Amino acid sequence: MKSPQQAARDLALRLAETLNPQKTLSLKFDIRPGLSAGHVAEMRAWVESALGQQGIQVVPASPAAQDVRITVSSSFQKLFLSAQFSQGSQDRVLMESFGGWSSALRSSPLRRLRQELLWTQSGAILDVLQTETQLVVLEPRRVVSYAAAQQGWVLEGSVEISSPRPLPRDPRGRLKSTANGIEAYLPDLTCRGTLKPAVELSCQAGEGKWPLQVGTEPMMAARLVSGRNFFDGTVQQGGKEHSIDPFFFLDVARPEEQGIWFVSRLDGGVTISDGPPVAGIKSVIHDWGSDLAVLRLDCGGEWYVLASGAAGNDEPDSIRAFLVSEGAATPASESWSVPGSIRVLRALDGRQAALLVAHSATTGAFAAYRLSILCDQ
């Protein structure tokens, strides 16, 4: 584990290399919960000294100086030093982890993740809904219903779905339970129907707006770009409409307040902002995947994000919980090695758990899991 001084030196070296030939910086230091002003002052001195050794002068804010936000934050077992800045039209974040400030670390151990296998099959799974007596699976071209039995889930019925256009290579899909049945969302298609006494669906061609999250009022929705697997950037939130850049994923923590928005952008970054990102981005994370699940625990009412790593297509992935606090997300669990690449990750109704669908490149099988964060530490 690096010392605080070594983390400051390494971050200064990376800043100098990334911002070359910029030789003047204006620094703003942030303090996160769990750290004292003394810790931040100590780190400021080390960072400024290390930058000076790289030939970079720290000056007050001015048009000629590059603005850099330095954040010192703590997780349950680690400390982090990060630098956020703009480079051209891109927001960049550099991060170093370190130890040595034992008094700044949380005394609580990391949360544990529970994984419960719901269903596995050879064909693609786009989404899953589960009740005590029924399991509904959305596939690219049909909806299948299974009934609970003593020997497990048994086939109850299915209905074929005819798409008006060829599906994208990796199509997205979404199931939503309603008072009278279900809604199914596919590219260029919206279906509504019932599950009892038989599975019946009526589908309408056209790009209807997809629900973006669960358990949040007012409901948020956006339109999937035709023939693609991302949304166009027009977000409906109750009676309001927000215009943001096109995105893969959007969800909101603390919606009863202003809301902390998590937006997965097309350039691979995930932005965290108070309200829509046009209001001001607090941080950008580049080492998460494009799908997230925002959860709220009954124990303490804390908000968490389940985020995947940035593995490539068909590469084994990992997932980890992050605690949401003060516009930042700090690691709150160990990583779980997913048995395949993640194809679906979203919060379930009630936000107490998430659905994850993984595809194994080795076996070709798709598996759906229910993930939850345990309150007992």
URWO-V832521 format. One record per run of one state. SS is the DSSP state (h for helix, s for strand, l for the rest). FROM is the first residue (numbers start at 1). LEN is the number of residues. If there is no record, write none. Layout:
{{SS;FROM;LEN} {SS;FROM;LEN}}
This chain:
{{l;1;3} {h;4;16} {l;20;4} {s;24;8} {l;32;5} {h;37;17} {l;54;3} {s;57;2} {l;59;7} {s;66;9} {l;75;4} {s;79;9} {l;88;2} {s;90;9} {l;99;3} {h;102;3} {l;105;6} {s;111;1} {l;112;1} {s;113;9} {l;122;5} {s;127;4} {l;131;3} {s;134;6} {l;140;2} {s;142;8} {l;150;2} {s;152;9} {l;161;12} {s;173;5} {l;178;4} {s;182;5} {l;187;2} {s;189;6} {l;195;5} {s;200;6} {l;206;3} {s;209;3} {l;212;8} {s;220;5} {l;225;6} {s;231;7} {l;238;2} {s;240;4} {l;244;3} {s;247;7} {l;254;6} {s;260;6} {l;266;4} {s;270;5} {l;275;2} {h;277;3} {l;280;1} {s;281;5} {l;286;6} {s;292;5} {l;297;6} {s;303;6} {l;309;9} {s;318;8} {l;326;2} {s;328;4} {l;332;1} {s;333;1} {l;334;2} {s;336;2} {l;338;3} {s;341;7} {l;348;6} {s;354;6} {l;360;6} {s;366;8} {l;374;4}}
